[in-house]
Amino acid sequence: MIPLHFAAMSGYGGPSYVISFACGAALINMTLWILKYLFELYRLDGAVGKAYYALPSFHVREMWYLGGLSGLLWSMGNFASIVSVTFLGQGLGYSFSQLSMLISGLW
């Protein structure tokens, strides 16, 4: 949540910060998949097809509903976390956002 503090200095905060966070997360995710593919390409001595099939499967047919639902719930929680830090500050807002670990641990 520290980048949110610096984004606020430039006039971004709260819901407008979510788009920046989502673009950064998508960019990093794509970069890691490309690096994994390049590693498999190196490991398999340049065999393009074998490197592609060495990547983990997405299992789209089996996971579209539950995966989409979990992504939606995570996104809503992330949005609420960013809004709470925006309005309550780093100390209080982020602490409340991390209470989920305490609740799940007690559960």
N, C-alpha and C positions, 0 to 999 in steps of 0.2 A: 504493500500500500504506500510505500515511500514515493514512487513515481507520481502518485496522485497528489502528494504535497507539492511537488515541483510543477505539475501540470496546472495546479490552482494559481500559481504565480503568473501563468500565461493566459489565464481566463478560462481554463477548462476545469470542470469539476462535476461531480455527481453523474447524472445520466449521460452527459456528453462525453465523459471519460470512458464509458463502456465500449463505445465504438473503437476507440484507440486501443483499448485493452484486447478486444476481440481480434483486431487486425494483427496486433503483435503476437498473440497466441497462435493464430492461424499461420503466420509467417514462420515462427519457430517450429511448429509442428511439421510443416512442409519441408523445412530445412533438415530436420532430423530424419524424415523419411528418405530424403535424397542422400544424406550421409550414410544411412543404413544400406541403401541400394548400392552406393559406391563401395562400401566395405564388402558387401557380398560379391560385387563384381571383381574386386581385388582378390578376395579369398578364393573365388572359383576361376581364377586365371582368365578373366575377360569373357566368360560365357554369359551373354546377355540374357538369354532365356532362362538359364539355370539361376542366375542372380535374381531375376524377377520372381520366379517360383520359390525362391528361398525366403522371400519376405513373408511376414505373417499375413494370414488371410483376414479380410475384414468381416466375413460371415454376415453379409448384409441381409440375406433372406431370413436368417434366424434372429438377428439382433436389431432390426430396424425399429421395432416398437419399443422394446425395453431400453435399448441404447439411446433412442431419441428421447424417451421419457426421462432417463437419468441425466442426459445432457440438458434438457429443459429445466429440471429441478436444480442442477448445479448452476445453470445460468441465472435462475431466479435468486438463488442464494448469493451468488457473486454480485449481482446487481444490488441486492439489499445490503450486502457488506460495504459496497462502495458508497451507497447513499448514507449508511450509518456513519462511516468515517468522515464523509463530507460535512454532515450536520453536527456530529458529536465530537469530532476531532480524533487524532491518532490514538491517544491514550485510552479514551473511553470507548469510542466506536470500534476500534480493532479488537479491544478486549472482549466486548460483547459478541463480536463476530466469531471469536475463537472459543466461545463458551460451548459450541457444538461438540467439540472434542471432550469436554468435561461431562456434558450430558450423556453422550454416547458411552463414555467410560463408566459412568455410574449406572447406566442402563444395563 
